[in-house]
């Protein structure tokens, strides 16, 4: 059974957030999704667009979370927590957030999006050209980098896929070069476009 079929069966062929039945697709929960059934949910195009673009978020659309936040599935609860956190200044989402319980590991993962922070508190990671980096992006090294604590040198032009962000420091990201997980200074990377 494919992932799509498993999610359709789990959700009854409807958006697991707002219960819409049209334009459904798989949404992998960032930043570093485990993929599969546990790291994904079935969502409509409207929900996915608003999750991905803060500017397009319509508070009233998310009143549906009053029901879906009680889902037994981790991915659904995490996205519900993130969207309620993003909208908490509306008033009603804060009431729902106060009722929503997440296990400690799930809460840590939910906070990776930064949706619970005010704009002034958010740490923005930028590449050498000033492009904003997000968790899960791919970057290219623009300079040979010696890896601290090893004899390895990460060569210029090396692609680092599915990066994660340091939530404490805007200059640091993490990613794998070969089999080695390394910390990289953002001054030495360029964000890859989808075409690259």
C-alpha positions as CSV (number, residue, x, y, z in Angstrom):
1,X,0.0,0.0,0.0
2,X,1.4,3.4,-1.0
3,X,1.8,6.3,1.5
4,X,-1.0,8.2,-0.2
5,X,-3.3,5.1,0.2
6,X,-2.4,4.7,3.8
7,X,-3.1,8.4,4.6
8,X,-6.4,8.2,2.6
9,X,-7.5,5.2,4.6
10,X,-6.5,6.8,7.9
11,X,-8.3,10.1,7.1
12,X,-11.3,8.8,5.3
13,X,-10.1,10.6,2.1
14,X,-10.4,14.1,3.7
15,X,-8.0,16.8,4.8
16,X,-6.8,15.8,8.3
17,X,-6.9,19.5,9.3
18,X,-10.1,21.0,7.9
19,X,-12.0,17.9,6.5
20,X,-12.1,19.2,2.9
21,X,-12.5,16.5,0.4
22,X,-10.9,18.1,-2.7
23,X,-7.3,18.8,-3.9
24,X,-5.7,16.5,-1.3
25,X,-2.0,15.7,-1.2
26,X,0.6,14.4,1.2
27,X,2.2,17.0,3.5
28,X,5.4,16.0,5.1
29,X,5.9,17.8,8.4
30,X,9.1,19.9,8.3
31,X,11.8,20.7,9.3
32,X,13.3,17.2,9.1
33,X,10.3,15.0,8.4
34,X,10.6,11.3,9.3
35,X,8.3,10.9,6.3
36,X,6.0,7.9,6.1
37,X,2.7,7.7,7.9
38,X,4.0,9.1,11.2
39,X,5.7,12.2,9.7
40,X,3.0,13.1,7.1
41,X,-0.6,13.9,6.9
42,X,-3.2,14.3,4.2
43,X,-4.1,18.0,3.6
44,X,-6.0,20.1,1.1
45,X,-4.3,22.7,-1.1
46,X,-5.7,25.6,1.0
47,X,-4.3,24.3,4.3
48,X,-0.9,23.5,2.7
49,X,-0.7,27.0,1.1
50,X,-1.5,28.7,4.4
51,X,1.0,26.5,6.4
52,X,3.8,27.4,4.0
53,X,3.0,31.1,3.5
54,X,2.4,33.1,6.7
55,X,1.2,36.1,4.5
56,X,-1.7,33.9,3.2
57,X,-2.8,32.6,6.6
58,X,-6.6,33.3,7.2
59,X,-7.4,32.9,10.9
60,X,-11.0,31.9,10.4
61,X,-10.0,29.0,8.1
62,X,-8.2,27.5,11.1
63,X,-11.2,27.3,13.4
64,X,-11.3,23.7,12.1
65,X,-8.4,23.0,14.5
66,X,-11.0,22.9,17.3
67,X,-11.8,19.4,16.0
68,X,-8.6,18.2,14.4
69,X,-6.3,19.1,17.3
70,X,-7.7,16.1,19.1
71,X,-6.4,13.7,16.4
72,X,-4.5,10.7,17.7
73,X,-1.8,11.2,15.0
74,X,1.4,13.0,15.9
75,X,1.8,14.9,12.5
76,X,-1.7,16.3,12.8
77,X,-1.3,17.4,16.4
78,X,2.1,19.1,15.6
79,X,0.7,21.1,12.7
80,X,-2.4,22.0,14.8
81,X,0.0,23.3,17.5
82,X,2.1,25.3,15.0
83,X,-0.9,27.0,13.4
84,X,-2.6,27.8,16.7
85,X,0.7,29.2,17.9
86,X,1.0,31.4,14.8
87,X,-2.5,32.7,15.3
88,X,-2.5,33.0,19.1
89,X,-2.9,36.8,19.1
90,X,-6.4,36.3,17.6
91,X,-7.6,35.2,21.0
92,X,-9.5,32.0,20.4
93,X,-6.4,30.0,19.3
94,X,-4.8,30.6,22.7
95,X,-7.7,29.0,24.4
96,X,-7.3,25.9,22.2
97,X,-3.5,25.9,22.7
98,X,-4.1,25.9,26.5
99,X,-6.0,22.6,26.1
100,X,-3.7,20.9,23.5
101,X,-1.2,18.5,25.1
102,X,1.9,17.3,23.3
103,X,4.5,14.9,24.6
104,X,7.9,16.6,25.3
105,X,9.6,15.3,22.1
106,X,6.6,16.3,20.0
107,X,6.6,19.8,21.5
108,X,10.3,20.2,20.9
109,X,9.7,19.2,17.2
110,X,6.7,21.5,16.9
111,X,8.8,24.5,18.1
112,X,11.3,23.9,15.3
113,X,9.1,25.9,13.0
114,X,9.4,29.0,15.2
115,X,5.6,29.7,14.8
116,X,5.4,30.2,18.6
117,X,7.8,33.1,18.5
118,X,6.9,36.8,17.8
119,X,8.6,38.2,14.8
120,X,11.0,40.2,16.9
121,X,12.2,36.9,18.6
122,X,12.8,34.9,15.5
123,X,16.3,34.2,14.4
124,X,16.6,34.5,10.6
125,X,19.2,32.4,8.9
126,X,20.6,33.9,5.6
127,X,23.0,32.5,3.1
128,X,26.0,34.4,1.7
129,X,23.7,36.2,-0.8
130,X,21.2,37.2,1.9
131,X,18.6,34.6,0.9
132,X,16.6,33.3,3.8
133,X,17.3,29.7,4.7
134,X,14.6,27.4,6.1
135,X,14.9,24.0,7.7
136,X,14.9,21.3,5.0
137,X,16.5,23.5,2.4
138,X,19.5,22.4,0.3
139,X,22.6,24.6,0.1
140,X,26.0,24.5,-1.8
141,X,29.3,25.3,-0.1
142,X,30.9,28.3,-1.7
143,X,34.3,27.7,-0.1
144,X,36.4,24.7,1.0
145,X,35.8,24.2,4.7
146,X,37.9,22.3,7.2
147,X,35.7,20.2,9.5
148,X,36.7,20.8,13.1
149,X,37.8,17.8,15.0
150,X,38.6,15.8,11.8
151,X,41.0,15.7,8.9
152,X,38.1,16.1,6.5
153,X,37.7,19.0,4.1
154,X,34.3,19.8,2.7
155,X,34.9,20.9,-0.8
156,X,33.5,24.0,-2.5
157,X,30.5,23.0,-4.6
158,X,29.4,20.2,-2.3
159,X,25.6,20.1,-1.9
160,X,24.2,19.8,1.6
161,X,20.6,18.7,1.5
162,X,17.9,19.0,4.2
163,X,19.7,21.3,6.5
164,X,18.5,22.0,10.0
165,X,18.8,25.4,11.7
166,X,20.5,26.4,15.0
167,X,17.7,28.1,17.0
168,X,20.2,30.0,19.1
169,X,22.5,31.4,16.5
170,X,21.5,32.8,13.0
171,X,25.0,32.1,11.7
172,X,24.9,28.3,12.2
173,X,23.2,25.5,10.3
174,X,23.7,21.8,10.3
175,X,23.8,19.2,7.6
176,X,25.4,16.1,6.3
177,X,28.5,16.1,4.1
178,X,28.9,12.4,3.1
179,X,28.1,10.4,6.2
180,X,29.3,13.2,8.6
181,X,26.9,15.6,10.3
182,X,28.6,19.0,10.5
183,X,27.9,22.6,11.6
184,X,28.3,25.1,8.8
185,X,28.6,28.9,9.0
186,X,25.9,30.5,6.8
187,X,28.5,32.9,5.3
188,X,29.9,30.0,3.3
189,X,26.8,28.6,1.7
190,X,24.4,29.5,-1.1
191,X,20.8,28.3,-1.1
192,X,20.0,25.9,-3.9
193,X,17.0,26.7,-6.1
194,X,14.7,23.9,-7.1
195,X,16.3,23.8,-10.6
196,X,19.7,23.0,-9.2
